[in-house]
C-alpha cells in the first residue's frame, strides 16, 4: 500500500513538472526578445513572397526611422498579418501557456493527490497570469 502511494505521488509530480517545464520553455521562447532586448524593433511591411523568402520594407523604431528593403525567411513572417505584441502586453501574452499549465497542474494535484492548498495556490497563480495578460491586452 505504501509503495503504491509513493508511485502515485512520483507519477503525478513527474507529469506536473514536465507540463510546467514545457510550458515555461514555450513561454520563454515567445518573450525572451521582449524581456532581454537586443533585437531591432519596428514595422515590417511585406510586399511579396516567394516559396521561401518574403521581401518588403522595414521601418525601425526610434529617431532615425528611415525605411530599408529587407528579405526574411517566409517562416519568420507572422501569418495572417497579425502583429507581434511587444512591451508589457507582449510579455504577458507570451506567458499564457504557462498560466494554463499552472491551472492544469493544479487540477491534477487537487484531483489525484488531494492536496487542496497546493492546488489552490497553483490555480490562483495560473489565473493571475491569465487575468494579467487579458487585463493588459484589453487596455
ABEGO torsion letter per residue (X at the ends): XAAAAAAAAAAAAAAAAAAAAAAAAAAAAAAAAAAAEGBBBEBBBBABBBAABBBBBBBBBEAAGBBBBBBBBAAABBBGGBBBBBEAAAAAAAAAAAAAAAAAAAAAAAAAAGBAAAAAAAAAAAAAAAAAAAAAAAX
